[in-house]
Amino acid sequence: MRWLPFFLPTLAIAFDSKTSTLAILLGVAEAAGLSTLVAGRWLDRGRERRVMIIALGVVSAGCLVALIGSVPAFAVTALLIGGGTGYVTVAGHTWISARVPFDRRARFIGVYEMSWASALLIGAPVVAVLISLFGWRGPFIALAGLAALAAASVWTIDEPPPLEVRVPLEGRRPLTRHAWTVIAASASIAMAGLSLIVVAGTWLDDVLGVSTGGIGLVAMAFGAAELTASSSSSAFADRLGKFRTVRVTTATILVGLLVISIAGSSLMVGAIGLLIFFLAFEYSVVTSFSLVSEAMPNARGQTLGLSNAISTVARGIGVTSAGLLYERFEIIGPAALSASAAIAALLLLRAASLSRNE
């Protein structure tokens, strides 16, 4: 999932398309995450592992569809990978939340979310090498096999028991105002991040003159930054306060966007801005997952499934709009959209912090 935005220029050439077209398809494909709305009851019944195994199989199938080598095939691939990764995320967060107390949960979810950073730190340079050696199909073949291997690994793990016995829910429970506000804040943070990330590779290629191999190295550097942010969330968010740290890092997203906006054609300034942006976004979004997991403790699976669905809509709007805004306004357009989402997240976080005490 992570490597696609960075290598859209390469895939656009392979599919005889435009990067903006592929970016729009990625945005539309985010709608697949809406299906996690129905996952809540399965997850609250303790079926997280089964959900994850099926989702990883869907991801593997999506990678194989891409080998057809057409724009319609890429659209199907994006749908399957987007939907599959959504279920892996929700199932993982629910599994952790059922087994780790809230006062330590940011640590464990932070460790789990290091996978996203590792996808850039380890995966992006490997993808660049695979493309250089085997062409654009190389990464899809490798990842299809790895997803299948991951599904087999999840099948064999020994599960510790949950903290409490989970009683199957009778129907859906109405969410509290606090839960809705936390979900909206997390979705806004996701939109702030994806609105810029989807055009980052294109901007590096078009304006800053970075090659495919260079983009792989830049993505690797961003992965290292994200890994630092995820591990920081894991180490400090519980102690410093989850609401406080999310608000501070979301505000820092705006600093990164400002630097990006004034970068011009300077690779150094642009890289610094992206580094600040990635660090702040990763820390804030990872820690927000812990807030969502406890927004309604008696229906965590339902809350996390709904949160993923709403974040999917927010990301889809951000990604689709970013491609169009980039074509018309270059990087300033997506940066302005990202900044608006970050400001909305700050206001919602403030409201959520107050409503939890009601």
C-alpha positions as CSV (number, residue, x, y, z in Angstrom):
1,M,0.0,0.0,0.0
2,R,2.8,2.4,1.0
3,W,4.9,2.2,-2.1
4,L,2.2,2.9,-4.7
5,P,2.1,6.8,-4.3
6,F,5.9,7.1,-4.4
7,F,6.2,5.2,-7.7
8,L,3.1,6.5,-9.5
9,P,5.3,8.1,-12.2
10,T,6.8,4.6,-13.0
11,L,3.4,2.9,-13.0
12,A,1.9,5.7,-15.1
13,I,4.5,4.9,-17.8
14,A,3.9,1.2,-17.5
15,F,0.1,1.6,-17.9
16,D,0.3,4.4,-20.5
17,S,-1.6,6.7,-18.2
18,K,-1.1,9.9,-16.2
19,T,-0.1,10.1,-12.6
20,S,-3.2,12.2,-11.8
21,T,-5.4,9.4,-13.2
22,L,-3.7,6.8,-11.0
23,A,-3.9,9.1,-8.0
24,I,-7.7,9.5,-8.6
25,L,-8.0,5.7,-8.8
26,L,-6.1,5.3,-5.5
27,G,-8.5,7.8,-4.0
28,V,-11.6,6.1,-5.3
29,A,-10.2,2.7,-4.1
30,E,-10.2,4.0,-0.6
31,A,-13.9,3.4,-0.7
32,A,-13.1,-0.3,-0.2
33,G,-12.3,0.6,3.4
34,L,-16.0,1.4,3.9
35,S,-16.7,-2.4,4.1
36,T,-15.1,-2.4,7.6
37,L,-18.5,-1.0,8.8
38,V,-19.7,-4.6,8.9
39,A,-16.6,-5.9,10.7
40,G,-17.5,-4.7,14.1
41,R,-19.6,-7.6,15.2
42,W,-17.1,-10.2,14.0
43,L,-14.3,-8.4,15.8
44,D,-16.2,-8.0,19.0
45,R,-16.9,-11.7,19.0
46,G,-13.1,-12.4,19.0
47,R,-12.6,-13.3,15.4
48,E,-9.8,-10.9,14.7
49,R,-7.4,-13.6,13.5
50,R,-9.8,-15.0,11.0
51,V,-10.5,-11.5,9.6
52,M,-6.8,-10.8,9.3
53,I,-6.1,-14.0,7.4
54,I,-8.9,-13.4,4.9
55,A,-7.7,-9.8,4.5
56,L,-4.1,-10.8,3.8
57,G,-5.4,-13.2,1.1
58,V,-7.3,-10.4,-0.5
59,V,-4.1,-8.3,-0.6
60,S,-2.2,-11.1,-2.2
61,A,-4.9,-11.5,-4.9
62,G,-4.8,-7.7,-5.5
63,C,-1.1,-7.8,-6.2
64,L,-1.6,-10.6,-8.7
65,V,-4.4,-8.7,-10.6
66,A,-2.0,-5.9,-11.2
67,L,0.2,-8.1,-13.4
68,I,-2.4,-7.8,-16.2
69,G,-0.8,-4.4,-16.8
70,S,-3.8,-2.1,-17.6
71,V,-5.5,0.9,-15.9
72,P,-8.7,-1.1,-15.1
73,A,-6.5,-3.9,-13.6
74,F,-4.8,-1.3,-11.5
75,A,-8.1,0.0,-10.3
76,V,-9.1,-3.5,-9.1
77,T,-5.7,-3.9,-7.5
78,A,-6.1,-0.6,-5.6
79,L,-9.6,-1.7,-4.4
80,L,-8.4,-5.1,-3.1
81,I,-5.2,-3.8,-1.5
82,G,-7.0,-0.8,0.0
83,G,-9.8,-2.9,1.4
84,G,-7.5,-5.7,2.6
85,T,-5.1,-3.4,4.5
86,G,-8.1,-1.7,6.1
87,Y,-9.2,-5.0,7.6
88,V,-5.7,-5.9,8.7
89,T,-5.5,-2.5,10.6
90,V,-8.9,-2.8,12.3
91,A,-8.4,-6.4,13.2
92,G,-5.0,-5.7,14.6
93,H,-6.1,-2.7,16.7
94,T,-9.1,-4.7,18.1
95,W,-6.9,-7.7,19.0
96,I,-4.4,-5.4,20.8
97,S,-7.1,-3.4,22.5
98,A,-8.8,-6.5,23.9
99,R,-5.5,-7.6,25.5
100,V,-3.7,-4.5,26.6
101,P,-4.9,-2.0,29.2
102,F,-5.5,1.6,28.0
103,D,-2.7,3.1,30.1
104,R,-0.2,1.0,28.1
105,R,-2.0,0.7,24.8
106,A,-0.2,3.5,22.9
107,R,3.0,1.5,23.3
108,F,1.6,-1.6,21.7
109,I,-0.3,0.0,18.9
110,G,2.8,2.1,18.3
111,V,4.8,-1.0,17.8
112,Y,2.1,-2.5,15.5
113,E,2.1,0.6,13.4
114,M,5.8,0.5,12.9
115,S,4.9,-1.8,10.0
116,W,3.9,1.3,8.0
117,A,7.2,3.0,8.6
118,S,9.1,-0.2,7.9
119,A,7.2,-0.4,4.5
120,L,9.1,2.7,3.5
121,L,12.4,2.2,5.4
122,I,12.8,-1.4,4.1
123,G,10.2,-1.8,1.4
124,A,10.7,1.3,-0.7
125,P,14.4,0.8,-1.6
126,V,13.7,-2.9,-2.2
127,V,10.8,-1.9,-4.5
128,A,13.2,0.4,-6.4
129,V,15.7,-2.4,-6.8
130,L,13.0,-4.9,-7.9
131,I,11.7,-2.4,-10.5
132,S,15.3,-1.8,-11.8
133,L,16.0,-5.6,-12.1
134,F,12.6,-7.0,-13.1
135,G,10.5,-4.1,-14.2
136,W,7.3,-2.8,-12.6
137,R,5.8,-6.3,-12.1
138,G,8.6,-7.3,-9.7
139,P,7.2,-5.6,-6.6
140,F,3.7,-7.0,-7.2
141,I,4.9,-10.5,-7.5
142,A,7.1,-10.2,-4.4
143,L,4.4,-8.7,-2.3
144,A,1.8,-11.2,-3.4
145,G,4.0,-14.0,-2.0
146,L,4.8,-12.0,1.2
147,A,1.1,-11.4,2.0
148,A,0.3,-15.1,1.6
149,L,3.2,-15.9,3.9
150,A,1.9,-13.4,6.4
151,A,-1.5,-15.0,6.4
152,A,0.1,-18.4,7.1
153,S,2.1,-16.9,9.9
154,V,-1.0,-15.4,11.5
155,W,-2.8,-18.8,11.3
156,T,0.0,-20.4,13.4
157,I,0.4,-17.9,16.3
158,D,-0.6,-18.7,19.8
159,E,-3.1,-16.2,21.2
160,P,-3.1,-14.9,24.7
161,P,-6.6,-14.6,26.2
162,P,-8.4,-11.2,26.2
163,L,-8.6,-9.1,29.3
164,E,-12.3,-9.7,29.6
165,V,-14.9,-12.2,28.3
166,R,-16.5,-10.7,25.3
167,V,-20.3,-11.1,25.0
168,P,-21.6,-11.0,21.5
169,L,-23.5,-7.8,20.8
170,E,-27.2,-7.7,19.9
171,G,-27.3,-5.3,17.1
172,R,-25.2,-2.1,16.7
173,R,-24.9,0.2,19.7
174,P,-25.3,4.0,19.2
175,L,-22.0,5.8,19.6
176,T,-21.6,8.6,22.2
177,R,-20.8,12.1,21.1
178,H,-17.3,11.7,22.5
179,A,-16.7,8.6,20.3
180,W,-18.0,10.5,17.2
181,T,-15.7,13.4,17.9
182,V,-12.6,11.2,18.4
183,I,-13.4,9.3,15.2
184,A,-13.8,12.6,13.2
185,A,-10.5,13.9,14.6
186,S,-8.6,10.8,13.6
187,A,-10.2,10.9,10.1
188,S,-9.1,14.5,9.7
189,I,-5.5,13.6,10.6
190,A,-5.6,10.8,8.1
191,M,-6.9,13.2,5.4
192,A,-4.2,15.7,6.3
193,G,-1.5,13.1,5.7
194,L,-2.8,11.3,2.6
195,S,-3.6,14.6,0.8
196,L,0.1,15.3,0.5
197,I,1.6,11.8,0.6
198,V,-0.2,10.8,-2.7
199,V,1.5,13.6,-4.7
200,A,4.9,13.5,-2.9
201,G,6.5,11.1,-5.4
202,T,5.2,13.1,-8.4
203,W,6.4,16.4,-6.8
204,L,9.9,15.0,-6.1
205,D,10.1,13.8,-9.8
206,D,8.5,16.8,-11.5
207,V,9.8,19.8,-9.5
208,L,12.8,18.6,-7.6
209,G,14.2,16.3,-10.3
210,V,14.6,13.1,-8.2
211,S,14.9,9.9,-10.2
212,T,13.1,6.6,-9.5
213,G,16.1,5.3,-7.5
214,G,16.4,8.6,-5.7
215,I,12.7,8.5,-4.8
216,G,13.3,5.1,-3.3
217,L,16.1,6.6,-1.1
218,V,13.9,9.5,-0.1
219,A,11.1,7.2,0.8
220,M,13.6,5.2,2.8
221,A,14.5,8.3,4.7
222,F,10.9,9.1,5.3
223,G,10.4,5.5,6.6
224,A,13.2,6.1,9.1
225,A,11.5,9.3,10.2
226,E,8.2,7.5,10.5
227,L,9.8,4.7,12.4
228,T,11.2,7.3,14.8
229,A,7.7,8.8,15.2
230,S,6.0,5.4,15.8
231,S,8.6,4.4,18.3
232,S,8.3,7.8,20.0
233,S,4.5,7.3,20.3
234,S,5.1,3.9,21.6
235,A,7.6,5.2,24.2
236,F,6.1,8.5,25.3
237,A,2.4,8.9,24.4
238,D,1.2,7.0,27.4
239,R,3.3,9.0,29.8
240,L,2.8,12.4,28.3
241,G,-0.9,12.1,27.7
242,K,-2.4,10.9,24.5
243,F,-4.7,13.9,23.8
244,R,-1.9,16.4,24.5
245,T,0.7,14.7,22.3
246,V,-1.8,14.3,19.4
247,R,-2.7,18.0,19.5
248,V,1.0,19.1,19.5
249,T,2.0,16.8,16.7
250,T,-1.0,17.7,14.6
251,A,0.0,21.4,15.0
252,T,3.5,20.4,13.8
253,I,2.0,19.1,10.6
254,L,1.3,22.7,9.7
255,V,4.9,23.6,10.2
256,G,6.0,20.9,7.8
257,L,3.4,22.1,5.2
258,L,4.7,25.7,5.5
259,V,8.2,24.6,4.8
260,I,7.1,22.5,1.8
261,S,5.1,25.5,0.4
262,I,8.2,27.8,0.4
263,A,10.6,25.1,-0.9
264,G,10.4,26.2,-4.6
265,S,12.9,24.0,-6.5
266,S,15.2,23.4,-3.5
267,L,15.5,19.7,-2.8
268,M,17.0,20.4,0.6
269,V,14.2,22.6,1.8
270,G,11.6,20.3,0.3
271,A,13.1,17.3,2.0
272,I,13.2,19.1,5.3
273,G,9.6,20.0,5.0
274,L,8.6,16.5,4.1
275,L,10.6,15.1,7.0
276,I,8.8,17.4,9.5
277,F,5.5,16.6,7.9
278,F,6.0,12.8,8.0
279,L,7.3,12.8,11.6
280,A,4.4,14.8,12.8
281,F,1.7,13.0,10.8
282,E,2.9,9.5,11.8
283,Y,3.1,10.3,15.5
284,S,-0.3,12.0,15.6
285,V,-2.2,9.4,13.5
286,V,-0.7,6.4,15.4
287,T,-1.5,7.9,18.8
288,S,-5.0,8.8,17.6
289,F,-5.7,5.1,17.1
290,S,-5.3,4.5,20.8
291,L,-7.8,7.3,21.5
292,V,-10.3,5.6,19.1
293,S,-9.8,2.2,20.7
294,E,-11.0,3.5,24.1
295,A,-13.6,6.0,22.8
296,M,-16.3,3.4,23.5
297,P,-14.8,0.4,25.4
298,N,-17.9,-1.7,25.3
299,A,-17.9,-1.8,21.5
300,R,-14.3,-1.5,20.4
301,G,-14.7,-3.5,17.2
302,Q,-17.7,-1.5,16.1
303,T,-16.0,1.8,17.0
304,L,-12.7,0.8,15.2
305,G,-14.5,-0.5,12.2
306,L,-16.6,2.7,11.9
307,S,-13.5,4.8,12.4
308,N,-11.7,3.1,9.6
309,A,-14.7,3.5,7.3
310,I,-14.9,7.2,8.0
311,S,-11.2,7.7,7.7
312,T,-11.5,5.9,4.4
313,V,-13.9,8.5,3.1
314,A,-11.7,11.3,4.4
315,R,-8.6,9.8,2.8
316,G,-10.4,9.1,-0.4
317,I,-11.6,12.7,-0.7
318,G,-8.1,13.9,0.2
319,V,-6.3,11.7,-2.3
320,T,-8.7,12.3,-5.2
321,S,-8.7,16.0,-4.6
322,A,-5.0,16.2,-4.2
323,G,-4.4,14.8,-7.7
324,L,-6.6,17.4,-9.3
325,L,-5.2,20.2,-7.1
326,Y,-1.7,19.3,-7.9
327,E,-2.3,19.5,-11.7
328,R,-3.8,23.0,-11.3
329,F,-1.8,24.6,-8.4
330,E,1.2,22.2,-8.1
331,I,2.2,21.4,-4.5
332,I,0.5,24.5,-3.0
333,G,-3.0,23.0,-3.7
334,P,-2.5,19.7,-1.9
335,A,-0.6,21.5,0.9
336,A,-3.6,23.9,1.5
337,L,-6.0,20.9,1.6
338,S,-3.8,19.1,4.1
339,A,-3.5,22.2,6.3
340,S,-7.3,22.7,6.3
341,A,-7.7,19.1,7.5
342,A,-5.1,19.5,10.2
343,I,-6.8,22.6,11.6
344,A,-10.1,20.7,11.6
345,A,-8.4,17.9,13.5
346,L,-7.1,20.4,16.1
347,L,-10.6,21.8,16.8
348,L,-12.1,18.3,17.0
349,L,-9.3,17.1,19.4
350,R,-10.0,20.0,21.7
351,A,-13.8,19.2,21.7
352,A,-13.0,15.5,22.3
353,S,-10.7,16.3,25.2
354,L,-13.5,18.3,26.9
355,S,-16.3,15.8,26.1
356,R,-14.5,12.9,27.7
357,N,-14.9,14.5,31.1
358,E,-18.7,15.0,30.7
